[in-house]
Amino acid sequence: MRLFILAALPLLACDGSADSADFGADSGDSAADSADTDTDTDTDTDTDTDTDTDTDTDTDTDTDTDTTLGFDLTGEYGGTRIELRWLDPVSIGQEPLVYGDAFVEVDASADHVTVSAPAPDASLLVEVNPEDAPGMFLATFFPALYTDVDASGAHDEGESYVGVGMEWLVYATGDISPLAMFGVVEGWNSMTIGSDGIPVVGDITAVPVSANLFPVQELTIGGTYAGDRDGMRIVVSPGIAFAGGEYPALLIDQPLDSEWTLTLSGEPPEEHMYEPALIGSAAAVEVPYTYSDTDGDGAYDATVDVVGNAACAGTTPAAMLWTPSPTELARATTIFFASGTVGWSAIVLDADATPIDAGTANSLEITPDCVQGAF
């Protein structure tokens, strides 16, 4: 099971042993004294003492109910909020993950922010492994950054998630001995799971949260062309055109050089968005290829101009992919754990839409062997 954080709050209970001792002493006093007045006095005194004890216990419980959690932020987190969303720990490692409501949240207004976290309600505690660890209850929380566009103080429909935490927060209570050997304590813990499956406890006052899903706003790809460049141009055509869709304009249509570069910036037009089969979700795929400008007007015309070759990494066509910011936490975590990129990235048009690094994306080749193919 993939756990990232544990949290547990020790609940102080009133210890009745002192009261029992008092009443035992009173019985002795009553036996020694013959006057009823003395007995009444002892009883009243003990009652007052018990009242004071109860008051102290209430004060301790109130003081210990909230725990201060701290978050260290990195990346472009301006205008965002941190939320801790309840996550059913039994669903970890399965599809889909089961989330609940936000537990606590705070403005991401500085590199380090804190939030006061109460003990979770009993309804949020889950006995995650009743067979092997009976009596161990966890409440797991997932830290995430979202853009609070309307400043409502809560995540609303359409607001983007721009970061998820590497460490999770979990509230552990009951018999936590199976986790105690790893340093997990009764109370709030910060924890990651190492590659060996062993939990590593962190610092609850310095939980790292990065804007790791902030959209990449610009992408440049490039490469070489060794053929005759007379009348040749290069475009990026939206993938929706290959799927028979309509689009308003090409984002790039420029002369072809022997060493060429293509740069896309900002979010593509909405008309370029669709659901490519190789992506499995809404995206814009921009495919570079050459064409012969037959009519010499400096613009691609599918009815006149002759399509040439694609730009390939090896013999696999490359493309420029725009992945929109996720507005649901489940989608954000899927992208994050798949090491995906939000915004612009370079891919090859194979069955997995495999990402390529900057070095490969800028060493593409346009050759007669590189054909567009189907995607």
C-alpha positions in Angstrom: 0.0 0.0 0.0 1.4 3.4 -1.0 1.3 5.7 2.1 2.9 9.1 2.2 1.8 10.6 5.4 0.6 9.5 8.8 -1.2 11.6 11.4 -2.5 10.8 14.8 -3.6 12.9 17.7 -3.2 11.5 21.2 -6.4 12.0 23.1 -6.0 12.7 26.8 -8.4 10.9 29.0 -9.2 11.8 32.6 -7.4 9.4 34.9 -9.7 8.4 37.7 -7.0 6.8 39.9 -6.4 10.0 41.8 -10.1 10.4 42.6 -10.2 6.8 43.9 -7.3 7.5 46.2 -9.0 10.6 47.5 -12.2 8.8 48.3 -10.2 6.0 49.9 -8.5 8.5 52.2 -11.9 10.0 53.0 -13.2 6.7 54.0 -10.3 6.4 56.4 -11.0 9.8 57.7 -14.6 8.9 58.2 -13.7 5.8 60.1 -11.3 7.7 62.4 -13.6 10.6 63.1 -16.9 10.1 64.9 -18.4 13.5 63.8 -20.6 13.6 60.7 -19.5 17.1 60.1 -15.9 16.0 59.4 -17.1 13.4 57.0 -19.2 16.0 55.1 -16.2 18.3 55.0 -14.0 15.6 53.5 -16.5 14.7 50.9 -17.0 18.4 49.8 -13.3 18.9 49.6 -12.9 15.8 47.4 -15.7 16.9 45.1 -14.0 20.3 44.6 -10.7 18.5 43.8 -12.4 16.3 41.3 -14.0 19.4 39.6 -10.6 21.0 39.3 -9.2 17.8 37.8 -11.9 17.7 35.2 -11.3 21.3 34.3 -7.6 20.7 33.7 -8.4 17.7 31.6 -10.7 19.7 29.3 -8.1 22.4 28.9 -5.4 19.8 27.9 -7.8 18.2 25.3 -8.6 21.6 23.7 -5.0 22.5 23.5 -3.9 19.3 21.9 -6.8 19.1 19.4 -5.1 21.2 16.7 -1.6 20.5 15.3 0.3 23.0 13.2 1.4 21.7 9.9 3.9 23.6 7.7 4.4 23.5 4.0 7.5 24.6 1.9 6.4 25.8 -1.5 8.4 25.9 -4.7 7.6 26.8 -8.3 5.0 29.3 -9.7 2.5 29.1 -6.8 1.3 32.7 -6.9 -2.5 32.9 -6.5 -2.9 29.4 -5.4 -4.2 27.6 -2.3 -3.0 24.4 -0.6 -5.7 21.9 0.3 -5.5 18.6 2.1 -8.0 16.3 0.5 -9.1 13.2 2.2 -8.1 10.0 0.3 -9.4 6.6 1.0 -6.2 4.7 1.8 -7.7 1.4 0.6 -8.0 2.8 -2.9 -4.2 3.6 -3.1 -2.7 1.6 -5.9 -6.0 1.1 -7.5 -8.1 2.9 -10.2 -9.8 5.2 -9.5 -8.5 6.8 -6.4 -11.3 7.7 -4.0 -11.2 11.2 -2.7 -13.4 13.1 -0.2 -13.7 16.7 0.7 -11.0 19.2 1.5 -10.0 18.8 5.2 -8.1 22.0 5.7 -6.7 24.6 3.3 -4.7 27.8 3.4 -3.5 30.5 0.9 -0.1 29.7 -0.7 1.1 33.2 0.0 4.7 32.6 0.8 7.6 30.1 0.5 6.5 28.7 3.9 2.9 28.6 5.2 1.3 26.9 8.1 -2.2 25.6 8.8 -3.8 24.4 12.0 -5.2 20.9 11.6 -7.7 19.4 14.0 -8.1 15.7 14.7 -10.1 14.1 11.9 -13.6 13.0 12.6 -14.0 9.3 13.3 -15.8 8.9 10.0 -12.5 9.7 8.1 -10.6 6.9 9.9 -10.2 3.7 8.0 -9.0 0.3 9.3 -6.8 -0.3 6.3 -5.7 -3.8 7.0 -7.9 -5.5 9.6 -6.4 -8.9 9.0 -2.7 -8.1 9.4 -2.9 -4.9 11.4 -6.2 -5.0 13.4 -7.0 -1.9 15.3 -4.8 0.4 13.2 -6.8 3.3 11.8 -5.6 5.8 9.3 -7.0 9.0 7.8 -5.0 9.9 4.7 -4.8 13.4 3.2 -3.3 14.5 -0.1 -1.7 17.9 -0.4 -2.5 19.8 -3.7 -2.2 23.3 -5.1 -5.0 24.8 -7.1 -5.6 28.2 -8.6 -8.3 30.0 -6.7 -9.4 32.2 -9.6 -12.6 33.5 -8.0 -10.9 34.0 -4.5 -13.7 31.9 -3.0 -11.3 30.1 -0.6 -12.3 26.7 -2.0 -11.8 24.7 -5.2 -14.6 25.4 -7.6 -15.4 23.8 -11.0 -13.0 24.8 -13.7 -10.2 25.9 -11.4 -6.9 24.2 -12.2 -4.7 22.0 -10.1 -1.1 23.2 -10.6 0.7 20.9 -8.1 0.5 17.8 -6.0 2.6 16.8 -3.0 5.3 14.2 -2.9 4.5 13.5 0.7 1.1 12.7 2.1 -0.4 13.4 5.5 -2.1 10.6 7.4 -3.7 10.5 10.8 -2.9 7.2 12.5 -4.5 6.0 15.7 -5.1 2.8 17.5 -2.5 0.1 17.4 0.1 1.6 15.1 2.9 -0.8 16.1 3.3 -2.1 12.6 4.4 1.4 11.5 6.1 2.4 14.7 9.3 0.7 13.8 9.7 3.1 10.9 9.4 6.2 13.1 5.7 6.7 12.8 4.2 8.2 15.9 0.8 8.7 17.3 0.0 12.1 15.9 0.6 13.9 12.6 3.4 12.5 10.5 4.8 13.4 7.1 5.8 10.3 5.1 7.0 9.0 1.7 7.4 5.5 0.6 10.9 4.6 -0.7 11.5 2.5 -3.8 12.1 -0.4 -1.4 8.6 0.0 0.0 9.8 1.2 3.4 8.1 4.4 4.7 10.4 7.4 5.4 9.0 9.8 8.0 9.5 13.5 7.2 8.9 16.8 9.1 5.3 17.8 9.5 6.4 21.5 9.8 8.2 21.4 6.4 6.1 19.3 4.0 7.4 20.0 0.4 4.7 21.0 -2.1 5.8 22.1 -5.6 3.8 23.7 -8.4 4.9 20.7 -10.5 1.9 20.8 -12.8 2.2 24.4 -13.7 1.7 24.6 -17.5 4.8 24.8 -19.7 3.9 27.9 -21.8 6.5 27.5 -24.6 8.0 24.7 -26.7 10.7 24.8 -29.4 11.5 21.9 -31.6 13.9 21.8 -34.5 16.2 19.8 -36.7 17.6 19.5 -40.2 16.4 19.1 -43.8 18.9 18.0 -46.5 16.6 18.2 -49.6 15.9 20.8 -52.2 14.3 23.8 -50.4 13.1 25.6 -53.5 9.4 26.5 -52.8 9.3 24.4 -49.7 7.6 25.4 -46.5 6.9 23.8 -43.1 3.7 23.9 -41.0 2.3 22.5 -37.9 -1.1 21.1 -38.5 -3.6 20.5 -35.7 -4.3 16.8 -35.2 -8.0 17.4 -35.3 -7.6 18.1 -39.0 -6.4 14.4 -39.5 -9.5 13.4 -37.6 -11.7 15.3 -40.0 -12.4 18.2 -37.7 -12.5 21.9 -38.6 -10.0 24.5 -37.3 -9.6 28.2 -37.8 -5.9 28.5 -38.8 -2.5 26.9 -38.7 -0.3 28.0 -35.8 2.9 27.9 -37.9 3.4 28.2 -41.6 6.9 29.4 -42.5 9.7 28.9 -45.1 11.8 25.7 -44.6 15.4 26.1 -43.8 18.1 23.5 -43.9 18.3 24.0 -40.1 14.8 24.8 -38.9 13.1 25.5 -35.6 9.4 25.8 -34.6 8.1 27.5 -31.5 4.7 27.5 -30.0 3.7 29.7 -27.1 0.6 30.0 -25.0 -2.6 27.9 -25.0 -3.7 26.8 -28.5 -7.2 27.8 -29.8 -10.1 25.8 -28.4 -10.9 24.6 -31.9 -7.6 22.7 -31.9 -8.6 20.6 -28.8 -10.0 17.1 -29.2 -9.5 13.6 -27.7 -6.8 11.8 -29.6 -7.0 8.1 -29.2 -3.3 7.9 -28.4 -3.7 10.4 -25.6 -6.9 9.3 -24.0 -8.0 12.7 -22.9 -8.6 16.2 -24.2 -5.4 17.7 -25.8 -4.1 19.5 -28.8 -1.6 17.7 -31.1 0.3 19.9 -33.5 2.1 17.9 -36.3 5.0 19.4 -38.2 5.4 18.5 -41.9 6.7 20.1 -45.1 4.8 21.1 -48.2 5.6 22.4 -51.7 4.0 25.8 -52.1 2.8 25.1 -55.6 0.9 28.4 -56.1 3.6 30.4 -54.4 1.2 32.4 -52.2 3.2 31.6 -49.0 0.3 29.8 -47.3 -0.8 26.2 -47.2 -3.7 25.3 -49.4 -4.7 21.6 -49.2 -6.4 21.8 -52.6 -3.3 22.9 -54.4 -0.1 22.4 -52.4 1.7 19.1 -52.2 2.4 17.6 -48.8 6.0 16.5 -48.2 7.4 14.7 -45.2 7.1 14.7 -41.4 9.8 15.6 -38.8 11.0 12.4 -37.2 13.0 11.1 -34.3 14.5 8.1 -36.1 11.7 7.0 -38.3 8.9 8.0 -35.9 7.0 11.3 -36.6 7.2 13.9 -33.8 4.6 16.3 -32.6 4.0 19.1 -30.2 1.4 18.3 -27.6 -0.6 20.7 -25.4 -2.1 19.1 -22.3 -4.6 21.4 -20.5 -4.4 22.0 -16.8 -6.3 19.4 -14.9 -9.4 20.7 -13.1 -10.0 17.5 -11.1 -7.6 16.1 -8.5 -7.8 12.6 -9.9 -6.6 13.8 -13.3 -3.8 15.8 -11.7 -2.5 12.8 -9.8 -2.7 10.6 -12.9 -0.5 13.1 -14.8 1.9 13.5 -11.9 2.5 9.8 -11.2 2.9 9.2 -14.9 5.6 11.9 -15.0 3.5 13.8 -17.5 3.7 17.5 -18.4 1.0 20.1 -18.4 1.1 22.6 -21.2 3.5 22.1 -24.1 5.7 19.0 -24.5 7.3 17.1 -27.4 6.3 13.5 -28.2 6.6 10.9 -30.9 3.5 9.6 -32.5 3.9 6.0 -31.5 1.2 3.9 -29.7 2.1 5.5 -26.4 2.6 9.1 -27.4 6.1 8.7 -25.9 7.6 12.0 -24.6 11.0 13.0 -25.9 13.6 15.2 -24.2 14.7 18.6 -25.4 17.9 17.2 -27.1 15.9 14.7 -29.2 13.2 17.3 -29.9 15.8 19.7 -31.4 17.6 17.0 -33.4 14.7 15.9 -35.6 15.2 15.0 -39.3 13.0 15.5 -42.3 13.8 12.8 -44.8 12.0 10.8 -47.5 11.8 8.0 -45.0 9.8 10.0 -42.5 6.1 9.9 -43.3 3.2 11.1 -41.3 1.5 7.8 -40.7 -1.8 7.4 -38.8 -2.4 8.5 -35.2 
